[in-house]
Amino acid sequence: MAIKQVYGHIEPNGNIASGSGDFQVKKTEDGVYNIVLNTGFSTYPSVVVTQLSPYTTANAVINNLGFSEFNILTGFTDQASTSYSDCQFSFIAIGSA
């Protein structure tokens, strides 16, 4: 079984700062980023995301995981609002090719 890796560092505006080059980012609203893979996995991948922030209340979560796309939601847990906030983050997705 071949292993596939897709990874990237994403800026708050949705631009790709660096990465594996085989994905696109669509920023759909504040703090919501749709990661679309050029070639999907054959099964659900394992995805890890880390928000890059000096604040310990910064948060990033994975939502709507699929074989060829998933969402990253970013924000801060200490904000009175329940809305998401634009933040930079890094992710890696690993799974069967």
KAZIMO-V893634 format. One record per backbone hydrogen bond with DSSP energy under -1.0 kcal/mol. NH is the residue of the N-H (numbers start at 0). CO is the residue of the C=O. Records with the same first field share a line. If there is no record, write none. Layout:
BEGIN
NH->CO, CO
END
This chain:
BEGIN
3->94
5->92
7->90
8->17
9->88
10->14
13->10
16->8
17->8
19->6
23->35
25->33
27->31
28->31
31->28
32->71
33->25
34->69
35->23
36->67
37->21
40->66
41->95
45->93
47->91
49->89
51->87
57->54
58->74
60->72
62->70
65->68
69->34
70->62
71->32
72->60
73->30
74->58
76->56
84->73
88->9
89->49
90->7
91->47
92->5
93->45
94->3
96->1
END
